[in-house]
Amino acid sequence: MSELPPVTPDLTRFVAIRLAGTDVKKWKQMDKGARDEHLAKARRLLKAERRFFERGQAKEEVVN
C-alpha cells in the first residue's frame, strides 16, 4: 500500500474547502467561525483516515 501524505495545514485546508463544498474565493469570504468548523471536521476526517489505514496494515502484518 502506498504511503499517505503527511497531514499539513495545506492538506487540511484543501480537505476543509472540499467539505464546505466551495471554492477558494468563497472560502476566503467565509466568516472565521465557519472556516474553523470545517477545518476541525477536516482534521477529524484525516485523523480517522490514518487510523483506518494503520489498522488495516496491522491486520495484514498479523496475517502474513
C-alpha positions as a Markdown table, in Angstrom:
| # | Residue | x | y | z |
|---|---|---|---|---|
| 1 | Met | 0.0 | 0.0 | 0.0 |
| 2 | Ser | 1.3 | 3.5 | -0.8 |
| 3 | Glu | 2.1 | 5.9 | 2.0 |
| 4 | Leu | -0.4 | 8.6 | 2.8 |
| 5 | Pro | 0.8 | 12.2 | 2.5 |
| 6 | Pro | 1.6 | 13.9 | 5.8 |
| 7 | Val | -1.1 | 16.0 | 7.4 |
| 8 | Thr | -0.1 | 19.5 | 6.7 |
| 9 | Pro | -2.0 | 22.8 | 7.2 |
| 10 | Asp | -2.3 | 23.0 | 3.3 |
| 11 | Leu | -3.8 | 19.5 | 3.1 |
| 12 | Thr | -6.2 | 20.2 | 6.0 |
| 13 | Arg | -7.3 | 23.4 | 4.3 |
| 14 | Phe | -7.7 | 21.6 | 1.0 |
| 15 | Val | -10.0 | 19.0 | 2.6 |
| 16 | Ala | -11.9 | 21.6 | 4.5 |
| 17 | Ile | -12.7 | 23.6 | 1.4 |
| 18 | Arg | -14.0 | 20.4 | -0.3 |
| 19 | Leu | -16.0 | 19.6 | 2.8 |
| 20 | Ala | -17.5 | 23.0 | 2.7 |
| 21 | Gly | -18.5 | 22.5 | -1.0 |
| 22 | Thr | -17.0 | 25.8 | -2.0 |
| 23 | Asp | -14.0 | 27.2 | -3.9 |
| 24 | Val | -11.0 | 29.2 | -2.6 |
| 25 | Lys | -12.5 | 32.6 | -3.3 |
| 26 | Lys | -15.7 | 31.8 | -1.4 |
| 27 | Trp | -13.7 | 30.1 | 1.4 |
| 28 | Lys | -11.7 | 33.4 | 1.9 |
| 29 | Gln | -15.0 | 35.3 | 2.2 |
| 30 | Met | -16.5 | 32.9 | 4.7 |
| 31 | Asp | -16.5 | 34.0 | 8.3 |
| 32 | Lys | -13.8 | 32.7 | 10.6 |
| 33 | Gly | -16.2 | 30.7 | 12.7 |
| 34 | Ala | -17.5 | 28.7 | 9.8 |
| 35 | Arg | -14.0 | 28.1 | 8.4 |
| 36 | Asp | -12.8 | 26.9 | 11.8 |
| 37 | Glu | -15.7 | 24.4 | 11.9 |
| 38 | His | -14.8 | 23.0 | 8.5 |
| 39 | Leu | -11.1 | 22.9 | 9.5 |
| 40 | Ala | -11.9 | 20.9 | 12.6 |
| 41 | Lys | -14.0 | 18.4 | 10.5 |
| 42 | Ala | -11.1 | 18.1 | 8.1 |
| 43 | Arg | -8.7 | 17.3 | 10.9 |
| 44 | Arg | -11.0 | 14.7 | 12.3 |
| 45 | Leu | -11.5 | 13.1 | 8.9 |
| 46 | Leu | -7.8 | 13.0 | 8.1 |
| 47 | Lys | -7.1 | 11.5 | 11.6 |
| 48 | Ala | -9.8 | 8.9 | 11.1 |
| 49 | Glu | -8.5 | 8.0 | 7.7 |
| 50 | Arg | -5.0 | 7.4 | 9.0 |
| 51 | Arg | -6.3 | 5.3 | 11.9 |
| 52 | Phe | -8.3 | 3.2 | 9.4 |
| 53 | Phe | -5.3 | 2.5 | 7.2 |
| 54 | Glu | -3.0 | 1.9 | 10.2 |
| 55 | Arg | -5.4 | -0.8 | 11.5 |
| 56 | Gly | -5.6 | -2.3 | 8.0 |
| 57 | Gln | -1.8 | -2.5 | 7.8 |
| 58 | Ala | -1.6 | -4.0 | 11.3 |
| 59 | Lys | -4.1 | -6.7 | 10.3 |
| 60 | Glu | -2.1 | -7.5 | 7.1 |
| 61 | Glu | 1.1 | -7.9 | 9.2 |
| 62 | Val | -0.6 | -10.3 | 11.6 |
| 63 | Val | -1.9 | -12.4 | 8.7 |
| 64 | Asn | 1.4 | -12.6 | 6.9 |
